Amino acid sequence: MIGALGTLLFFAVTPVFARRAAVLLGSLRANFWRLLVATVLLGVWAHLAGRGTGGAAFGWFFVGGVVGFGIGGVAMFQSLPRLGSNLSTLIVQCGSAVVAAGVEWQWLGTRLSAAQLVCVALTLAGIVIGLLPRSLPRVSPAEWAAGLAWAVLSAAGQGVGAVISRKAFATAAAFGETMDPGTAAYQRALGGLLVAAVVVIVFVRRGPAPPSAAPAAWPWVTANALTGPVLGVACFQWALRSTPAGIVQPIVAAAPLLTIPFAAWLEGSRPRGMYYVGAALAVAGVAGLFVWR
């Protein structure tokens, strides 16, 4: 559960860095370069102190990265310009928690207790209240449909990706192996990087921009890589190694509620009143998950 809290904190600050990088490089390029930086950093750890690309569960971790990091991440970037950050994040975070709990129950047989389900519901209710935008974006019905479809795909990718990591850790344990979180994050990042590279090559003219194209972006890209795919995902894998995805994912889903005050301090914005109500409910739900874990 400490890993889940670490993920919550790192995932709370990474969107601010991601936004700055995306403005300078474009969202798809920024996503590619942050995954490349993260894969290199995680690879140094994995090949020097971890298992590298070895282990019986490598295939599961790689597929989890393709689904969660890759498809889930790219779909999120497609939803953001259509539905806006608040609504997209709301759908993706809450949806991924529901998907993770449902898929884990049906596939791995992991059931949450009644108390845990109440705490999950309380956390998700707080997220909805805290993130619900003041007004819905004014876009065409076609853009609404496309944005909603991308957001749902992202939620499904991230939720299923978390459960695949649970399957990977179970596979490693069945073979008597202990997989450290850094190596798990690296093997997962390889799958995500593959998807990000294909998307950039196919959909972005001239392919990935060279590092010299926007020097001002690289501090933000590096900060985004460190707090997201490196430290954030390593903590995420640490949490999933011992805790059901149906519990970890709702805790992680509360990260955008912490992003708001951080962005307010950095950018001078002010949260709306209902944010505090939602944050209080989410904190109560997360605290309950710690008590009834």
C-alpha positions as CSV (number, residue, x, y, z in Angstrom):
1,M,0.0,0.0,0.0
2,I,3.0,2.3,0.5
3,G,3.7,1.7,-3.2
4,A,0.2,2.9,-4.1
5,L,0.7,6.1,-2.1
6,G,4.0,6.7,-3.8
7,T,2.3,6.2,-7.2
8,L,-0.4,8.7,-6.1
9,L,2.2,11.3,-5.3
10,F,4.3,10.9,-8.4
11,F,1.4,10.7,-10.7
12,A,0.0,13.9,-9.2
13,V,2.9,16.0,-10.3
14,T,3.7,14.4,-13.6
15,P,0.8,15.9,-15.6
16,V,2.1,19.4,-15.0
17,F,5.5,18.4,-16.4
18,A,3.8,16.6,-19.3
19,R,1.7,19.6,-20.2
20,R,4.8,21.8,-20.5
21,A,6.6,19.2,-22.6
22,A,3.5,18.7,-24.9
23,V,3.2,22.4,-25.5
24,L,6.8,22.6,-26.7
25,L,7.1,19.3,-28.6
26,G,3.5,18.2,-29.3
27,S,1.7,15.6,-27.3
28,L,2.6,12.5,-29.3
29,R,6.3,13.5,-29.6
30,A,6.4,14.4,-25.9
31,N,4.9,11.0,-25.0
32,F,7.4,9.2,-27.2
33,W,10.5,11.0,-25.8
34,R,9.4,10.7,-22.1
35,L,9.0,6.9,-22.6
36,L,12.4,6.7,-24.4
37,V,14.1,8.6,-21.5
38,A,12.3,6.4,-19.0
39,T,13.2,3.2,-20.8
40,V,16.9,4.1,-20.8
41,L,16.9,5.0,-17.2
42,L,15.0,2.0,-16.1
43,G,17.1,-0.2,-18.4
44,V,20.3,0.9,-16.7
45,W,18.8,-0.3,-13.4
46,A,17.3,-3.5,-14.8
47,H,20.4,-4.7,-16.6
48,L,22.9,-3.7,-13.8
49,A,20.9,-4.6,-10.7
50,G,17.7,-6.4,-11.8
51,R,16.7,-9.1,-14.2
52,G,17.0,-7.1,-17.5
53,T,14.6,-8.7,-20.0
54,G,14.8,-12.1,-18.3
55,G,12.4,-13.9,-16.1
56,A,9.4,-16.1,-16.7
57,A,7.0,-13.2,-16.6
58,F,8.7,-10.9,-19.2
59,G,6.0,-11.6,-21.8
60,W,3.2,-10.6,-19.4
61,F,5.0,-7.4,-18.3
62,F,5.7,-6.5,-22.0
63,V,2.0,-7.0,-23.0
64,G,0.9,-5.1,-20.0
65,G,3.0,-2.2,-21.2
66,V,1.6,-2.4,-24.7
67,V,-2.0,-2.3,-23.3
68,G,-1.6,0.1,-20.4
69,F,1.4,2.4,-21.3
70,G,1.0,2.2,-25.0
71,I,-2.7,2.0,-26.0
72,G,-4.0,3.6,-22.8
73,G,-1.5,6.5,-23.0
74,V,-2.0,7.2,-26.7
75,A,-5.8,7.1,-26.4
76,M,-5.7,9.5,-23.5
77,F,-3.7,12.0,-25.6
78,Q,-6.4,11.7,-28.3
79,S,-9.3,12.3,-25.8
80,L,-7.7,15.4,-24.1
81,P,-8.1,17.9,-27.0
82,R,-11.7,16.8,-27.6
83,L,-13.2,16.6,-24.1
84,G,-10.7,18.8,-22.2
85,S,-8.4,17.7,-19.4
86,N,-10.9,17.5,-16.5
87,L,-13.6,15.4,-18.3
88,S,-11.0,13.2,-20.0
89,T,-9.2,12.6,-16.8
90,L,-12.4,11.9,-14.9
91,I,-13.6,9.3,-17.4
92,V,-10.2,7.6,-17.6
93,Q,-9.3,7.5,-13.9
94,C,-12.7,6.3,-12.7
95,G,-13.2,4.0,-15.6
96,S,-9.8,2.3,-15.2
97,A,-10.5,1.6,-11.5
98,V,-13.8,-0.1,-12.4
99,V,-12.3,-2.0,-15.3
100,A,-9.4,-3.2,-13.1
101,A,-11.7,-4.5,-10.4
102,G,-14.0,-6.2,-12.9
103,V,-11.3,-7.8,-15.0
104,E,-9.3,-9.0,-12.0
105,W,-12.4,-10.6,-10.5
106,Q,-13.4,-12.4,-13.7
107,W,-9.8,-13.4,-14.8
108,L,-7.9,-13.9,-11.6
109,G,-10.7,-14.5,-9.2
110,T,-9.8,-11.7,-6.8
111,R,-12.9,-10.4,-5.0
112,L,-13.1,-7.2,-3.0
113,S,-14.9,-7.3,0.4
114,A,-18.0,-5.2,1.0
115,A,-16.0,-2.7,3.1
116,Q,-13.4,-2.4,0.3
117,L,-16.1,-1.8,-2.3
118,V,-17.7,0.9,-0.2
119,C,-14.3,2.6,0.2
120,V,-13.7,2.3,-3.6
121,A,-17.1,3.8,-4.3
122,L,-16.4,6.7,-1.8
123,T,-13.0,7.4,-3.5
124,L,-14.5,7.4,-7.0
125,A,-17.4,9.6,-5.9
126,G,-14.8,12.1,-4.5
127,I,-12.9,12.1,-7.8
128,V,-16.1,12.7,-9.7
129,I,-17.1,15.7,-7.5
130,G,-13.6,17.1,-7.4
131,L,-12.9,16.9,-11.1
132,L,-16.3,17.5,-12.7
133,P,-15.8,20.5,-14.9
134,R,-17.9,23.6,-14.4
135,S,-19.2,23.4,-17.9
136,L,-19.0,20.7,-20.6
137,P,-16.8,21.5,-23.7
138,R,-18.7,22.9,-26.7
139,V,-17.8,20.5,-29.5
140,S,-19.6,18.9,-32.3
141,P,-21.5,15.5,-31.7
142,A,-18.8,13.8,-33.8
143,E,-16.0,15.2,-31.6
144,W,-18.0,14.2,-28.5
145,A,-18.3,10.7,-29.7
146,A,-14.7,10.5,-30.7
147,G,-13.5,12.0,-27.4
148,L,-15.7,9.7,-25.4
149,A,-14.5,6.6,-27.3
150,W,-10.8,7.5,-26.8
151,A,-11.4,8.1,-23.1
152,V,-13.1,4.8,-22.7
153,L,-10.4,3.0,-24.6
154,S,-7.8,4.7,-22.4
155,A,-9.6,3.6,-19.3
156,A,-9.9,0.0,-20.6
157,G,-6.2,0.0,-21.5
158,Q,-5.0,1.3,-18.2
159,G,-7.3,-0.9,-16.1
160,V,-6.5,-4.1,-18.1
161,G,-2.8,-3.2,-18.1
162,A,-2.8,-3.1,-14.3
163,V,-4.4,-6.6,-14.1
164,I,-1.9,-8.0,-16.6
165,S,0.9,-6.8,-14.2
166,R,-0.9,-8.7,-11.4
167,K,-0.8,-11.8,-13.7
168,A,2.9,-11.2,-14.4
169,F,3.8,-11.1,-10.7
170,A,1.8,-14.3,-10.1
171,T,3.6,-16.0,-13.0
172,A,7.0,-15.0,-11.6
173,A,6.0,-16.3,-8.1
174,A,4.8,-19.6,-9.6
175,F,8.4,-20.1,-11.0
176,G,10.0,-19.1,-7.7
177,E,11.2,-15.8,-9.0
178,T,11.1,-12.4,-7.3
179,M,10.7,-9.5,-9.7
180,D,11.8,-6.1,-8.4
181,P,9.6,-3.1,-9.2
182,G,12.3,-1.4,-11.3
183,T,12.7,-4.3,-13.6
184,A,9.0,-4.8,-13.9
185,A,8.6,-1.1,-14.8
186,Y,11.4,-1.5,-17.4
187,Q,9.8,-4.5,-19.1
188,R,6.5,-2.7,-19.1
189,A,8.1,0.5,-20.5
190,L,9.5,-1.5,-23.5
191,G,6.0,-2.4,-24.6
192,G,4.7,1.2,-24.1
193,L,7.7,2.6,-26.1
194,L,7.0,0.2,-29.0
195,V,3.4,1.5,-29.3
196,A,4.5,5.2,-28.9
197,A,7.2,4.8,-31.6
198,V,4.8,3.2,-34.1
199,V,2.2,6.0,-33.5
200,V,4.7,8.8,-33.9
201,I,6.2,7.3,-37.1
202,V,2.8,6.7,-38.6
203,F,0.9,9.8,-37.6
204,V,3.5,12.5,-37.0
205,R,5.2,14.1,-40.0
206,R,8.9,13.4,-40.2
207,G,8.8,11.0,-37.2
208,P,10.2,11.8,-33.8
209,A,11.7,15.3,-33.5
210,P,15.4,15.2,-32.7
211,P,16.4,16.2,-29.2
212,S,17.9,19.4,-30.6
213,A,14.6,20.6,-32.0
214,A,13.3,22.1,-28.7
215,P,16.0,22.3,-26.0
216,A,13.7,24.1,-23.7
217,A,11.4,21.1,-23.6
218,W,14.0,18.6,-22.2
219,P,13.9,19.6,-18.5
220,W,10.1,19.0,-18.7
221,V,10.5,15.8,-20.6
222,T,13.0,14.5,-18.1
223,A,10.9,15.5,-15.1
224,N,7.9,13.9,-16.7
225,A,9.9,10.7,-17.3
226,L,11.2,10.6,-13.8
227,T,7.9,11.2,-12.0
228,G,5.8,9.1,-14.4
229,P,7.2,6.1,-16.1
230,V,10.3,5.7,-13.8
231,L,9.4,6.4,-10.2
232,G,5.6,6.5,-10.5
233,V,5.4,3.2,-12.4
234,A,8.0,1.5,-10.3
235,C,5.9,2.3,-7.2
236,F,2.8,1.2,-9.2
237,Q,4.4,-2.2,-9.8
238,W,5.5,-2.4,-6.2
239,A,1.9,-1.9,-5.1
240,L,0.5,-4.4,-7.6
241,R,3.0,-7.1,-6.5
242,S,1.1,-7.6,-3.3
243,T,-2.2,-5.7,-3.5
244,P,-5.2,-6.3,-5.8
245,A,-5.5,-3.9,-8.8
246,G,-9.1,-3.2,-7.7
247,I,-7.7,-1.5,-4.6
248,V,-4.5,0.0,-6.1
249,Q,-6.2,1.6,-9.1
250,P,-8.8,3.7,-7.2
251,I,-6.0,5.1,-5.0
252,V,-3.9,6.0,-8.0
253,A,-7.0,7.4,-9.7
254,A,-7.1,10.1,-7.0
255,A,-3.8,11.6,-8.3
256,P,-5.6,14.3,-10.4
257,L,-7.0,15.7,-7.2
258,L,-3.5,16.3,-5.9
259,T,-2.5,17.7,-9.3
260,I,-4.9,20.6,-8.9
261,P,-3.3,22.3,-5.9
262,F,0.2,21.7,-7.3
263,A,-0.8,23.3,-10.6
264,A,-2.4,26.1,-8.7
265,W,0.8,26.8,-6.8
266,L,2.9,26.6,-10.0
267,E,0.5,28.4,-12.4
268,G,-1.5,30.7,-10.1
269,S,-4.9,29.1,-10.7
270,R,-7.5,28.5,-7.9
271,P,-9.5,25.3,-7.3
272,R,-13.3,25.6,-7.3
273,G,-15.2,25.1,-4.1
274,M,-16.5,21.6,-4.9
275,Y,-13.0,20.4,-5.3
276,Y,-12.5,20.5,-1.6
277,V,-15.6,18.4,-1.0
278,G,-14.5,15.8,-3.5
279,A,-10.9,15.7,-2.1
280,A,-12.2,15.1,1.4
281,L,-14.4,12.2,0.2
282,A,-11.5,10.7,-1.8
283,V,-9.1,11.0,1.2
284,A,-11.7,9.2,3.4
285,G,-12.1,6.4,0.8
286,V,-8.3,6.0,0.5
287,A,-7.9,5.9,4.2
288,G,-10.6,3.2,4.4
289,L,-8.8,1.1,1.9
290,F,-5.7,1.2,4.1
291,V,-7.8,0.1,7.1
292,W,-9.6,-2.7,5.3
293,R,-6.9,-3.8,2.8
